[in-house]
Amino acid sequence: MKLLETIKTKVTATAVALWTWILAKAVEWKLRERLIALWGKVTGWWARLRERFVRSKVNAKLQSMTPLGRRMTIMLCGVFLLLGLIFGFNQLKTSLIKYFIAGMGLPPATVSTLLVNSSEWQPKLTSVGNVRAYRGVELSTEIGGLVQTVPIKSGMDVKEGDLLIKLNDVSDMAQLNSLKALADLAKVINERDRQQLEIQAISKNVFDTSKADAKSKQAQVEQQMALVAKKNLKAPFSGRVGIVMINPGQYVNPGDKLLTLQTLDPIFVDFTLPQSNAAQIQVGQEITVTTDAFKDASFTGKVTAVSPKVDTNTRNIQIEAQLANPDKKILPGMFANVNIKLGDEVKLLTLPQTAITYNPYGSTVFIAKPTGKKDKQGKPTLEAQQVFVTTGLTRGDQVAILKGLEEGATVVTSGQLKLKNGTPLIVNNKVQPANSPNPQPQE
């Protein structure tokens, strides 16, 4: 209760003091005299207006009307006057809103920026290709048979002519020995007939028959030797064999794929480039190859052949390059990244690719241009200005700028989709877009 009494007392005292101050100020400012003077002016203006209306022709016409007509006319005039006031108020409100919005200007946009600098740029072409063996084949036999021996192991390096798989050839060897005996006999008979022909003991016809028979028997021997040779699968060239899955005692059919043989050093890389780059590619040009299997290693080689025609479906030209592979790290079928150097290094202005806006009518960027004014903190204010640029080659996250910008200009790198000329800028460079010339995948 004491607290309520205290609050009531203080509020009453405050109200009395405020009223006393208002009365004092009213006397000091002479509010009563001013209000009386203003009221006198208003009443005088109203009296003159009323007197002028009484003497007007409008009042005379109103007085000549019936009471009901006079009331209806006054009511209609009042309604039209009210509608006019409402319409005028709405128009005034719309005009004031447009005026204040125009005075506010464009809302500021938060962007990130970057100073344009020049860097050393190695002109090059990039492509992706497939690794292909210098020589590679899936080996098979021309004839079927039972596997007798497999003298090789998986992943073994062999030389040209080494025996890889031997089929059972016992019956064929017996047949070969039989044919050799017949061939030797036919040769002996032919030699005897030659001696008898010299002494005219036999006719020339008998000698020719024995000679032809000897040649026939020798041909049969050679045919049988070829058949025996087909049952001995030998390496057609030096290389490395693949996974051997053939075992002794297994029967193989003609044409079955038995194993693979690949020459790994040197090795080829096949890749394609657009037809627009055909003039920049020549035989003997140096290339650099990287693979995902060996991320920290690069392999150099040279272009060995350029296809004489362009693919009509893709409009690309096929290119073959040869690499030295002494450690035999690169394997056929691998995916490879190919870089082709074009001339010496040059200095070019570079920007992140996110800073470029590509349009049908050209490529543009926004630069942060000083307005010459300062904000509340005393910092120079910036506004966006759109400029056209000519872009060149790309390198990782970067793109080369050939025309349209000067070194040292401040370019908007992110947030430019909401900009137009004259937009005020708020710079926030806490987060920058990727700008690496050689980006690496994040794991």
TORFIMAR-471062 format. One record per residue: residue in three letters; x, z, y of N, C-alpha, C, O in turn. Coordinates in steps of 0.2 Angstrom, whole numbers, plus 2048, in hexadecimal, padded with zeros to 3 digits. Each point is the difference from the previous one (the first is absolute). Layout:
<rs>
ALAXZYXZYXZYXZY;...
</rs>
This chain:
<rs>
MET8048007FA7FC8008068048008067FF7FD805;LYS8078077FB8048008068037F98018017FE806;LEU8017FF7F58037F98007FB7FB8038027FC805;LEU7F78047F97FB7FC8037FF8028088007FB804;GLU80080B7FD8008028088067FE8047FF7FD805;THR8078037F88067FD8037FF7F98018027FE806;ILE7FC7FE7F58007F98017FA7FE8058017FC804;LYS7FA8087FC7FA7FE8058028028077FF7FC805;THR8058097FC8038028068047FA8038007FE806;LYS8058007F68057FB8027FD7F98028017FD804;VAL7FA8017F77FC7FA8027FC8008068007FC804;THR7FD80A7FD7FC8018078057FF8067FE7FD805;ALA8088077FA8048008068037F98018017FE806;THR8007FE7F58037F98007FB7FC8048027FC804;ALA7F78047FA7FB7FC8037FF8028077FF7FB804;VAL80180B7FE8008028078067FD8047FF7FE805;ALA8078037F88067FD8047FF7F98018027FD805;LEU7FC7FF7F57FF7F98017FB7FE8058017FB804;TRP7F98097FC7FB7FE8058028018077FF7FD805;THR8058097FC8038028068057FA8038007FE806;TRP8047FF7F58057FB8027FC7FA8028027FC804;ILE7F88027F87FD7FA8027FC8018078017FB804;LEU7FD80B7FD7FD8018078057FF8057FF7FD806;ALA8078067F98058008058027F88018017FE806;LYS8007FF7F58027F98007FB7FC8048017FB803;ALA7F88067FB7FB7FD8038008018087FF7FB804;VAL80380B7FE8008018078067FC8038007FD806;GLU8068047F68067FD8038007F88008027FD805;TRP7FA8007F68007F98007FA7FD8047FF7FA801;LYS7FC80B8027FA7FE8037FC7FC7FC7FD7FB803;LEU8028077F77FB7FC7FC7F98008027FD7FB7FF;ARG80180B8037F98008027FE7FB8067FB7FD800;GLU80A8038057FF7FC8068007F87FD7FC7FC803;ARG8098037F98007F97FD7FA7FE7FC7FE7FA801;LEU80080A7FB7FA7FF7FC7FA7FF8047FC7FB7FF;ILE8038098077FB7FF8048007F98047FB7FD801;ALA80B8018018017FA8037FF7FA7FC7FD7FB802;LEU8058067F77FF7FA7FB7F88007FF7FE7FA7FF;TRP7FF80B8017F98007FE7FC7FD8067FB7FC7FF;GLY8078068077FD7FD8068017F88007FC7FC802;LYS80A8027FC8017F88007FC7FD7FB7FD7FB801;VAL8028087F97FC7FD7FA7F98008037FD7FB7FF;THR80080B8047F98008027FF7FB8057FB7FC801;GLY80A8038047FF7FB8058007F97FD7FC7FC803;TRP8088037F88017F97FD7F97FE7FD7FD7FB800;TRP80080A7FC7FA8007FD7FA7FE8047FC7FC7FF;ALA8048088077FB7FF8058007F98037FB7FD801;ARG80B8018018007F98027FE7FB7FB7FD7FB802;LEU8058067F87FE7FB7FB7F98007FF7FD7FB7FF;ARG80080B8017F88017FF7FD7FD8067FA7FC7FF;GLU8088058077FD7FD8068007F88007FB7FD801;ARG80B8017FD8017F87FF7FB7FD7FB7FE7FB801;PHE8028097F97FB7FE7FB7F98008027FC7FB7FF;VAL80280A8057F98008037FE7FB8047FB7FD800;ARG80A8008047FF7FB8058017F97FC7FE7FB804;SER8048057F68017F97FD7FA7FD7FD7FB803800;LYS8057F67FF7FA7FD7FD7FF8027F97FA7FF7FE;VAL80B8037FF7FF8027F97FB8068007FB8007FB;ASN8068058097FB8068007F97FE8027FB8027FE;ALA8057F98077F97FD8027FD7FD7FA7FA8017FF;LYS8097FB7FD7FD7FD7FA7FE8057FB7FB8007FD;LEU8098068027FE8057FC7FA8048027FC8017FC;GLN80480080B7FA8038027FA7FC8007FA8037FF;SER8067F68017FA7FC7FF7FE8007F97FA7FD7FF;MET80A8057FC7FE8007F97FB8057FF800805803;THR7FD7FB7F77FC8057FD8058067FE8057FE7FF;PRO7F88088008048057FE8047FF7F98058017FF;LEU7F67FC7FD8037FF7F98067FA8008058017FD;GLY7FA7FA8078057FB8018068028038067FE7FE;ARG7F98078078068028048048057FB8067FF800;ARG7F78057FC8048047FB8037FC7FB8068017FE;MET7F77F97FF8037FC7FC8067FC8028058007FD;THR7FB7FE80A8057FD8038068048018067FE7FF;ILE7F98098038058048018048027F9806801800;MET7F58007FB8038017F98057FB7FE8058017FD;LEU7F87F88048047FB7FD8077FF8048057FF7FD;CYS7FB80280A8068008048058067FD8067FF800;GLY7F78067FF8048067FD8037FE7FA8068027FE;VAL7F67FB7FD8037FE7FA8067FB8008058017FD;PHE7FA7FA8088057FB8018068038038067FE7FE;LEU7F98078078068038038048047FB806800800;LEU7F68037FB8038047FB8047FC7FB8068017FF;LEU7F77F97FF8047FB7FC8067FE8038057FF7FD;GLY7FA7FF8098067FD8048068058018067FF7FF;LEU7F88088028058058008048017F9806801800;ILE7F67FE7FB8038017F98047FA7FF8068017FD;PHE7F87F98048047FA7FF8078018048057FE7FE;GLY7FA8048098068008048058067FD8067FF801;PHE7F78067FD8048057FD8047FE7FA8068017FF;ASN7F77FB7FC8037FD7FB8067FB8028058007FD;GLN7F97FC8078067FB8038058048038067FE7FF;LEU7F98078058058048038058047FA806800801;LYS7F68027FA8048047FB8047FB7FC8068017FF;THR7F87F88008047FB7FC8067FE8048058007FE;SER7FA7FF8098057FE8048068068018067FE800;LEU7F88088008048068008048007FA806801800;ILE7F77FE7FA8048007FA8057FB7FF8058017FE;LYS7F97F98048057FA8008058018058067FF7FE;TYR7F98048078058028058058057FE8067FF800;PHE7F88067FD8048057FD8047FE7FA8068017FF;ILE7F77FA7FC8047FE7FB8057FB8028068007FD;ALA7F87FC8088057FB8038068048038067FE800;GLY7F98078038058048038048047FB806801801;MET7F88007F98048047FB8057FC7FD8058027FE;GLY7FA7F78018057FB7FD7FF8017F97FC8037FD;LEU8097F97FF8008007F98038077FD804803803;PRO7F97FF7F88028067FD8077FF7FD8027FB7FD;PRO80380A8038078007FE8007FF7F87FB8037FD;ALA80A7FA8008007FF7F98078037FE8057FF803;THR7FB8047F78068037FE8047FB7FB7FD7FE7FB;VAL8098018068047FB7FD8078027FE802805804;SER8027F87F88078017FF8047FA8037FD7FA800;THR8098078038037FB8038078007FD8038047FD;LEU8017F68058077FF7FE8037FC8057FD7FB802;LEU80A8067FF8047FC8048027FA7FC8038017FB;VAL7FD7F98088027FA7FD808800800802800806;ASN8017FF7F58078007FF8027FA7FC7FC7FE7FC;SER80A7FF8058037FB7FC8048027FB803806800;SER7FD7F77FA8048027FA8037FA7FD7FD7FB801;GLU8088067FB8037FB7FC7FB7FE7FB7FE8047FC;TRP8017F58037FB7FD7FC8047FB7FC8027FB802;GLN7FE8067F78027FB7FC7FB7FB7FE7FB8027FC;PRO8057F88067FA7FB7FE8017FF7F98057FE7FD;LYS7F58037FF8007FE7F97F97FF7FE7FB801803;LEU8057FC7F77FA7FF7FC7FF8047FB8058027FC;THR7F58018027FF8047FB7FB7FD7FB7FB7FC802;SER8058067F87FC7FD7FB8008057FA8058047FF;VAL7F77FB7FC8008037FA8017FB7FA7FD7FB800;GLY8078077FB8017FB7FB8008047F97FF8067FF;ASN8027F67FC8018027F98077FE7FD8027FB801;VAL80080A7FC8077FF7FC7FF7FC7FA7FC8027FC;ARG8087F98038007FC7FA8077FF7FD805800804;ALA7FC8017F68067FF7FC8037F98017FD7FB801;TYR80A8068008047F98007FE7FC7FA7FF7FA801;ARG8018097FA7FD7FC7FA7FC8057FC8038067FF;GLY7F77F97FF7FC8047FC7FC7FC7FB7FD7FB802;VAL8028087F87FC7FC7FB7FD8067FB8038057FF;GLU7F77F97FF7FD8047FA8027FC7FA7FD7FA7FF;LEU8078097FC8037FC7FB7FB8007FA7FC8057FF;SER8047F67FD7FC7FF7FA8037FB7FB8057FD802;THR7F98037F88027FC7FB7FC7F97FF7FA801801;GLU8097FA7FD7FC7FA7FF7FD8007F97FB7FD7FF;ILE8078077FC7FD8007FA7FF8087FE803804803;GLY7F97FD7F87FE8077FE8058027FB8037FC7FD;GLY7FD80A8018048037FB8008078007FD804804;LEU8077FF7F78008078008078028038057FD7FF;VAL7FA8098058068028048058037FB7FE8057FC;GLN8087F98048058037FC8058058038008067FE;THR8027F88088048058047FF7FF8087FE7FB802;VAL80380B8017FF800808806804802800806801;PRO8057F6801807803802800802807806803802;ILE7F57FD8028008028077FC8068017FC8027FB;LYS80580280A7FC8068027FC7FE8078037FC804;SER7F88087FD7FD7FF807804802806804804800;GLY7FC7F78058048018068077FE7FF804802804;MET7FE7FB7F78077FE7FE8027FA8047FC7FB801;ASP80A8048028027FA8038037FC7FB8058027FC;VAL7FA7F88048027FB7FB8037FA8037FF7FF806;LYS8057FD7F68037FA8037FD7FA7FD7FD8007FB;GLU8047FA8087FD7FA7FD8037FF7F98068007FF;GLY7F57FE7FD8027FF7F98008067FB8007FF7FA;ASP7FF8078097FF8067FC7FA8007FB7FB7FE803;LEU8058047F77FB8007FC7FB806802802806800;LEU7F87F88017FB8058027FB8027FA8008067FE;ILE7FE7F67FE7FB8017FA8027FB7FB8017FA801;LYS7FF8087F98027FC7FA7FA8007FB7FE8067FE;LEU7FF7F58017FB7FF7FB8027FF7F98067FE7FF;ASN7F78037FC8027FF7F98017F97FE7FB7FC801;ASP80B8027FE8017F97FF8047FE7F98047FC7FF;VAL7FA8097FC8047FF7F97FE7F97FD8047FD7FE;SER7F58028027FE7FA7FC8037FA8048017FB7FD;ASP7FF80580A8027FB8048087FE7FF8027FB800;MET80180B7FF8087FF7FF8017FD7F98047FC800;ALA7F88067FB8017FD7FA7FE7F88008037FC7FD;GLN7F88038067FE7F98018067FC8048017FA7FE;LEU8028098078057FD8048067FF7FB8037FA800;ASN7FF80B7FC8057FF7FB7FF7FA7FB8057FC7FF;SER7F58037FF7FE7FB7FC8017F98038027FC7FD;LEU7FC8048098007FA8048077FE8028027FA800;LYS80280B8018077FF8018047FD7FA8047FB800;ALA7FA8077FA8037FE7FA7FE7F97FF8047FB7FE;LEU7F68038037FD7F97FF8047FB8058027FB7FF;ALA7FF8088088037FC8058087FF7FE8027FB801;ASP80180A7FC8077FF7FE8007FB7FA8057FC800;LEU7F68047FB8007FB7FB7FF7F98038037FC7FD;ALA7F98048077FE7F98038067FD8048027FA800;LYS80280B8038067FE8038067FE7FC8037FB801;VAL7FD8087F98057FE7FB7FE7F97FD8057FC7FF;ILE7F58037FF7FE7FA7FE8017FA8058027FB7FE;ASN7FD8068088017FB8058077FF8008027FA801;GLU80280B7FF8087FE8008027FC7FA8047FC801;ARG7F98067F98027FC7FA7FE7F98018037FB7FE;ASP7F68048047FE7F98018047FC8058017FA800;ARG80280A8058047FC8058067FD7FD8027FB801;GLN80180A7FA8067FD7FD7FF7FB7FB8047FB7FF;GLN7F68057FE7FE7FB7FB7FE7F98048017FB7FD;LEU7FD8068097FE7FA8048077FC8028007FA800;GLU80580A8018067FD8028037FB7FA8037FB802;ILE7FC8077F88027FC7FB7FB7FB7FD8017FD7FB;GLN7F98038087FB7FC7FF7FD8017F97FD7FC7FC;ALA80380B8037FD8027F97F88018017FC8007FB;ILE80280180B7F88018017FF7FC8068047FD804;SER7F58027FD7FE7FC806800804806800806800;LYS7FF7F68068008038067F9804801800805803;ASN7FB7F97FA7F98038008018077FD7FD805802;VAL8067FC7F88018067FD8038058047FF806801;PHE8077F88038048048047FB803806800805802;ASP7FC7F68017FC8028067FB8057FE7FE804804;THR7FF7FB7F67FB8057FD8038078007FD805802;SER8097FB7FB8038077FF802803807800806801;LYS8027F68038028028077FA803804800805803;ALA7FA7F77FC7FA8038037FD8067FD7FE805803;ASP8037FC7F67FE8067FD8048068027FE805801;ALA8097FA8008048058027FE803807800806802;LYS7FF7F58037FD8028067FA8048007FF804804;SER7FC7F97F87FA8047FF8018077FE7FD805802;LYS8077FC7F98018067FD8038058057FE806801;GLN8077F78048038048057FB802805800806803;ALA7FB7F57FF7FB8028047FB8067FE7FE804804;GLN8017FC7F57FC8057FE8038078007FD805801;VAL80A7FA7FE8048078017FF8028077FF806801;GLU8027F68047FF8028077F9802802800805804;GLN7FB7F87F97F98038017FF8077FD7FD804804;GLN8067FD7F67FF8067FD8048068047FE805801;MET8087F98028048048047FC802807800806802;ALA7FD7F58007FC8028067FA8047FF7FE805804;LEU7FF7FB7F67FB8047FE8028077FF7FD805802;VAL8097FC7FB8038067FF8028038077FF806801;ALA8037F68038028038077FA803804800804804;LYS7FA7F97FA7FA8028047FE8077FD7FC803804;LYS8067FF7F77FF8077FD8058058038008067FE;ASN8057F88068048048037FF8008088037FB803;LEU7F980A8007FF7FF8078068038048028067FF;LYS8017F58058068028047FE8008077FC7FD803;ALA8098068017FF8018078017F98048067FE7FF;PRO7F57FF8048027FA8038048008078037FB802;PHE7FE80B8008048028068028078007FC8047FD;SER8087FE8078028078017FB8048047FD7FD805;GLY8028097F97FB8048037FF8077FD8038027FC;ARG7F78018067FE8067FD7F97FF7FC7FC7FE803;VAL8048057F77FA7FF7FC7FC806802802805803;GLY7F77FA7FC7FB8058027FF8057FA8058027FC;ILE7F58018047FE8047FA7FF7FD7FA7FC7FB7FF;VAL8088067FC8007FD7F97FB8047FC8018067FE;MET7FA7F68007FB8037FC7FF7FD7F97FB8017FD;ILE80A7FB8018007FC7FA8048047FB806802802;ASN7F87FF7F88038047FB8027FC7FA7FC7FB7FE;PRO8098067FE8017FC7FA7FB8017FB7FD8057FF;GLY8017F67FD7FA8007FC7FA7FD8037FB7FF7FC;GLN80580180B7FA7FD8037FF7F98008057FC800;TYR7F58017FF7FF7F97FF7FE7FE8077FC803803;VAL8077F78007FE7FE8067FE7F97FF8027FC7FC;ASN7F98028097FD7F98008047FC805803802805;PRO7FD7F77FA8037FC8057FC8018077FA800801;GLY80A8008047FE8018077FF8078027FE801806;ASP8028047F67FF8078028068028048067FF800;LYS7F88058068058038058038067FC7FD8057FF;LEU80A7FA8008038057FD8048058058008067FF;LEU8037F78068038058058027FC8067FF7F9800;THR80380A8058017FD8078088008018038057FE;LEU7FF7F68058078008028017FE8077FD7FB802;GLN8068098028007FF8088088018028038047FE;THR7FE7F78068078008047FF8038067FC7FE805;LEU8078087FC7FF8048068058008067FF802805;ASP8067FA7FA8068008058027F87FF8047FF7FC;PRO7FB7FD80A7FC8028067F98007FE7FD7FF7FA;ILE7FE80280C7F98007FF7FD7FD8068037FF805;PHE7F77FE7FA7FC7FD8057FB8048037FD8047FD;VAL8017FA8097FA8038047FC7FA8028037FC804;ASP7F78047FB7FC7FB8027FB8038057FD8057FF;PHE8027F88077FC8028057FD7FA8048027FA7FF;THR7F98078057FD7FB804800802808800806802;LEU8007F58028008018077FB7FB8037FF7FA7FD;PRO7FD8078097FC7FB8038037FA802806800801;GLN7F77FA7FF8037FA8018028008078057FB802;SER7F98098038038008078078028008047FF805;ASN7FF8057F58078028008047FB7FC8068027FF;ALA7F77F87FF8047FC7FC8077FD8038058007FD;ALA7FB80080A8067FD8048058068008067FE801;GLN7F88087FE8058068008038017FA805804800;ILE7F97F97FA8038027FA8057FA7FE7FE7FA800;GLN8088087FD8047FB7FE8048037FA8008067FF;VAL8027F57FC8048027FA8068038028047FD805;GLY7FE8097F88068038027FF806805805804801;GLN7F57FD8027FF8058048008077FD7FE8017FA;GLU8058048098008067FD7FA8048017FC800805;ILE8028047F57FA8048008028077FE8058017FD;THR7F78048048018077FE7F98027FD7FB7FF802;VAL8068047F87FA8027FB8008077FF8068037FF;THR7F58008027FF8077FE7FA8017FB7FB7FB800;THR80580A7FC7FB8017FB7FE807800803805802;ASP7F77FC7FC7FD8078008048047FA800807801;ALA8037F67FA8038047FB8078038038028057FE;PHE8017F88078068028037FF8008078037FB803;LYS7FA80A8007FE8008078068018048007FD806;ASP8068067F88068008048057FB7FF805800803;ALA7F97FB7F98057FB7FF7FD7F98027FA7FF800;SER80B7FD8037FE7F98028047FB7FC8068017FF;PHE7F87F98008047FB7FC8007FA8057FB7FE802;THR80A7FF7FE8017F98048017FA7FB8028017FB;GLY7FB7FA8088017FA7FC7FF7FA805800801806;LYS7FF7F97F77FF7FA8047FB7FC7FD7FE8007FB;VAL7FF7FC80A7FB7FB7FE8037FA7FC8047FD803;THR7F98027F88037FB7FB7FB7F98008037FB7FF;ALA7F78068037FC7FA7FF7F98018057FE806800;VAL8007F58037FA8008047FB7FB7FD8027FA7FF;SER7F88087FF7FB7FB7FD7FF7FA805800801806;PRO8007F97F77FF7FA8047F97FF8027FF7FB803;LYS7FC8097FB7F97FF8027FD8078028038057FE;VAL7F87FB8067FC8058027FA8017FC7FC7FB7FF;ASP80280B7FF7FA8027FC7FA7FE805800803805;THR7FC7F97F87FA7FE8047FB8058017FC800804;ASN8048057F77FB8058018028068047FC802804;THR80A8007FC8038058058047FE806801804804;ARG8017F67FC8047FD805807804801802801805;ASN8008017F58068037FF8057FC7FD7FF7FC7FC;ILE8088058058057FD7FD8048047FB802806802;GLN7FF7F87F88048057FB8077FF8018037FB801;ILE80180B7FF8078008018038047FA7FD8057FD;GLU8097F98018048037FA8068038038047FC803;ALA7FE80A7FC8068038028048037FA7FC8027FB;GLN80A7FE8058048037FA804806803803800805;LEU7FD8057F68038078028058017FB7FF7FF7FA;ALA8078048088058037FB7FD8077FD7FE804804;ASN8027FD7F67FD8067FD8058037FB7FE8007FA;PRO8088018088058027FB7FE8077FC8028017FA;ASP7FB8038097FE8077FD7F97FF7FC7FE8047FD;LYS7FF7F68047FA7FE7FC7FB8058027FC8037FB;LYS8037FF80B7FB8058027F97FC8017FB8037FE;ILE8057F88057FA7FC8017FE7FC7FA8047FD7FD;LEU7F68048017FD7FD7FA7FB7FB8027FC801805;PRO8037FA7F77FB7FB8017F98038007FF8047FC;GLY7FD7F98087F98038018008058067FA802801;MET80B8008018008058067FD7FD8068017FA801;PHE7FC80B8037FD7FE8078068018058038057FF;ALA7FE7F68058068018057FE7FE8077FB7FC801;ASN8088088047FF7FE8078067FC8028068027FF;VAL7F97F98048057FB8028008008087FB7FF803;ASN80B8017FF8028008078057FA8018058007FD;ILE7F97FB8088047FB8018038008077FC800805;LYS80A8017FD8038008068007F98048017FB7FD;LEU7FD8058098007FA8048048018067FD802805;GLY8097FC7FB8058018068028078017FF8047FC;ASP8047FC80B8038078027FA8048037FB7FE801;GLU8078098007FC8048037FE7FF8078057FD804;VAL7F58047FE7FE7FF8077FD8068037FE8057FC;LYS8027FC80B7FD8068037F87FE8027FF7FB803;LEU7FD8097FA7F97FE8027FC8078018028057FE;LEU7F97FA8077FB8068017FC8017FA7FD7FB7FD;THR80280B8017FC8027FA7FB805802801804804;LEU7F97FB7F87FB8058017FD8017F98007FC7FC;PRO7FC80A8037FD8017FA7FA7FB8007FD7FE805;GLN8028007F57FA7FB7FF7F98038027FC7FC801;THR80380A7FF7FA8038027FF7FF8087FA801802;ALA80B7FE8017FF7FF8087FD7F98017FE7FF806;ILE8027FC7F67FE7F98017F98007FE7FE8027FB;THR7FE7FB80A7F97FE7FE8007F98008017FC805;TYR7FD8017F58007F97FE7F97FD8027FB8037FD;ASN8047F88077FA7FD8018007F98008057FD7FF;PRO7F58008008007F87FF8047FD8068027FA800;TYR7FD8098068037FD8068088028018027FE806;GLY8008067F68078028018028087FE7FB8037FF;SER80B7FF8018028067FF8018048068037FE805;THR7FA8087FB8008048078038077FE7FF8037FA;VAL80480180B8018078007FE8038077FF7FC804;PHE80080A7FC7FF8048068068048028038037FC;ILE7FF7FC80A8058048037FE8058057FA800803;ALA8098067FD7FE8068048037FF807806800801;LYS7F67FE8048037FE8077FE8068047FB802801;PRO80B8008037FF8058057FB7FE8068007FA802;THR7FB80B8007FC7FE8058028028077FD7FE805;GLY8098067FB8028028077FD807802802802805;LYS7F98007F77FD8078028028057FB8047FF7FB;LYS7FA8078078028067FC7FA8047FE7FB800804;ASP8058037F67FB8047FE800807803804802804;LYS7F88037F98008078038068037FE802805804;GLN8027F97F78068047FE8067FD8048058027FF;GLY7FA7F88058057FD8038047FB7FC8057FD803;LYS7F88017F88037FB7FB7FD7F98027FA7FF802;PRO80A7FC7FE7FE7F98027FA7FE7FB8018017FA;THR7FA7FC8087FB7FD7FC8017F97FE8037FC803;LEU7FB8037F78017F97FD7F97FD7FE7FB8037FF;GLU8057F68017FA7FD7FE8027FA7FC8067FE800;ALA7F67FF7FC8017FB7FB8007F98037FC7FF805;GLN8087FD7F98007F98028027FC7FA8058007FD;GLN7F77FB8028007FB7FA8057FA8027FF7FD805;VAL8058027F68057FA8028007FC7F98008037FB;PHE8017F78068017FB7FA8078007FE805800804;VAL7FD8007F58068007FE8017FA7FA7FB7FE7FD;THR80B8008028017FB7FB8048047FB806802801;THR7F87FF7F98038037FA8047FC7FC7FF7FA800;GLY8068097FD8057FC7FB8008037F97FA8017FE;LEU80B7FF7FF8018027F97FE808800801804805;THR7FD7FE7F57FF8077FF8058037FB8047FC7FC;ARG7FE80A8058058047FC7FD8077FF800804804;GLY7FE7FD7F57FD8077FF7FA8018047FB7FC800;ASP80580A8047FB8018048007FD8077FC801804;GLN8097FB7FE8027FE8067FE7F88018007FD7FB;VAL7FF80180B7FF7F98018047FF806800804805;ALA8037F67FB8047FD8067FC7FE8067FB7FC7FE;ILE8068058087FD7FE8068047FA803806802803;LEU7F87F87FD8047FB8037FF7FF8088047FE803;LYS7F58037FF7FE7FF8077FB8058027FC8027FB;GLY8037FF80B7FB8048038028078027FC803803;LEU8098007FA8028078028088008028047FB7FE;GLU7FD80A8068078018028038077FD7FC8047FF;GLU80A7FC8008038067FE7FF8068048017FF806;GLY7FD8077F87FE8068047F98018017FE805803;ALA7FE7F67FC7F88018017FE8057FB8028017FB;THR7F88028077FD8057FC7FA7FD7FD7FB7FE804;VAL8058027F67FA7FC7FC7FC8057FC8038057FD;VAL7F77FA8037FB8047FC8017FE7F97FF7FB7FE;THR80280A7FE8017FF7F87FA8027FC8007FD7FB;SER7FC8078077FA8027FD7FA802804802802806;GLY7F87FD7F97FA8018047FE7FA8047FC801805;GLN8077F97FB7FF7FB8047F97FD7FF7FE7FC804;LEU7FF8057F77FA7FD7FE7FA8028057FB7FC801;LYS80680A8027FB8028058027FF8077FD803805;LEU8087F97FC8037FF8077FD7F98037FF7FB7FC;LYS80180580B8007FA803803800807803806801;ASN7FE7F58038048008067FE8068047FA800802;GLY80A8048017FE8058047FE8077FD7FF805804;THR8017FB7F67FE8077FD8068058018067FF7FE;PRO7F88078058058058008038037FA7FC8007FB;LEU80A8018048038027FA802807800803803805;ILE7FC8017F58038067FF8057FF7FA7FE7FE7FB;VAL8088038068067FF7FB8018067FC801805802;ASN7FE7FA7F78028057FB8047FD7FB7FD7FC7FC;ASN8098058048057FD7FB8028057FB8058007FD;LYS7F78058018018047FA8007FD7FA8048017FB;VAL7F87FA8047FF7FC7FA8027F88027FC7FE804;GLN8097FF7F98027FA8017FE7FB7FA8018037FA;PRO7FD7F78078007FC7FA8067FE7FD806801803;ALA7FA7FC7F78067FF7FC8047FA8047FD7FB802;ASN8098067FE8047FB8048078007FD805800803;SER7FB7FF7F68077FF7FC8017F97FE7FC7FC7FE;PRO80A8028038027F97FE8007FF7F98007FA7FD;ASN80180C7FF8017FF7F97FC8067FD8038057FD;PRO7F67FB8037FC8057FD8018017F98017FB7FC;GLN7FE80B8028008027F87FA8037FE7FD803804;PRO8007FB7F67FA8037FE8018087FF8058027FE;GLN7F58018048008078007FD8027F97FB7FE7FE;GLU8098077FF7FE8037FA7FC8068007FE8037FB;
</rs>
